[in-house]
Amino acid sequence: ETAIAIDQSAQAEQEIHFTGPNDLTIALKTTDNFETAALTDNSDQTYQLKRVISGSGIKLANEEGVSIHFKDFNGVMEGTVELVKDKPIEIKEFKAS
């Protein structure tokens, strides 16, 4: 049996852009398939997040109460972001046409 080593550093960077109310924009960038990610909002604030257990979809959070939770609805990621703990904001993936 041959074990195939996967070079984690070779994973492609992925980025998802979300939009929300009041001109909110969120960029979520990962290089490890959303085990960890950097969330940047339109005020150029960046938060480092880690994957946490969720019932469905992908959820990432940090110790300060910032989190994002999204899943695929017919090819478009939708969910909520909390830039302030317990204040979820509805977001939807923005795909440049």
C-alpha positions in Angstrom: 0.0 0.0 0.0 1.3 3.4 -0.9 0.2 6.4 1.2 -0.3 9.5 -0.8 0.9 12.6 1.0 -1.2 15.6 0.3 0.8 18.9 0.5 -1.5 21.1 2.4 0.4 24.2 1.4 -0.3 23.5 -2.2 -4.1 24.0 -1.8 -5.5 26.8 -3.9 -6.7 29.9 -2.2 -10.4 30.2 -2.2 -12.4 33.4 -1.8 -16.1 33.9 -1.4 -17.7 37.3 -1.5 -20.9 38.0 0.3 -23.2 41.0 0.4 -25.6 42.1 3.1 -27.8 45.0 4.1 -26.5 48.6 4.3 -23.9 48.0 1.7 -22.2 45.4 3.8 -19.6 43.4 1.9 -17.7 40.4 3.3 -14.7 38.6 1.7 -13.9 35.2 3.1 -10.5 33.8 2.2 -9.1 30.4 2.9 -6.1 28.3 1.9 -7.2 25.1 3.8 -10.7 24.5 2.5 -12.3 26.6 5.3 -10.6 24.9 8.2 -9.4 28.4 8.9 -10.3 31.7 7.1 -9.8 35.4 7.1 -13.0 37.4 7.0 -12.6 41.0 5.8 -15.5 43.5 5.9 -15.9 46.7 3.9 -14.4 48.8 6.7 -11.2 46.8 6.1 -11.5 45.0 9.4 -10.1 41.5 9.2 -10.9 38.6 11.6 -9.2 35.3 11.7 -11.7 32.5 12.1 -11.6 28.7 12.7 -14.0 26.0 11.6 -16.5 25.0 14.3 -19.1 22.3 14.4 -22.4 23.2 12.8 -25.5 21.2 12.0 -25.2 21.9 8.3 -23.1 24.1 6.0 -19.8 25.7 7.1 -19.4 27.7 10.2 -16.3 29.5 11.3 -15.8 31.6 14.4 -13.3 33.2 16.8 -13.1 33.8 20.5 -14.4 37.4 20.1 -17.8 36.2 19.0 -17.3 37.0 15.3 -18.7 34.2 13.1 -19.9 33.3 9.7 -22.2 30.4 8.8 -23.2 29.6 5.2 -24.4 26.8 3.0 -25.1 26.2 -0.6 -28.6 27.1 -1.8 -28.9 26.1 -5.5 -25.3 27.1 -6.2 -25.3 30.3 -4.2 -23.9 30.5 -0.7 -26.3 32.0 1.8 -26.2 32.4 5.5 -25.4 34.8 8.4 -22.4 36.7 9.7 -22.0 38.0 13.2 -19.5 40.8 13.4 -20.9 41.4 16.9 -21.8 38.3 19.0 -25.6 37.4 18.9 -26.3 40.0 16.2 -26.6 37.9 13.0 -26.8 39.6 9.6 -28.2 37.9 6.6 -25.7 37.5 3.8 -25.7 36.1 0.3 -22.9 35.2 -2.1 -22.0 37.9 -4.6 -20.8 36.5 -7.9 -19.3 38.9 -10.3 -20.9 38.4 -13.7 
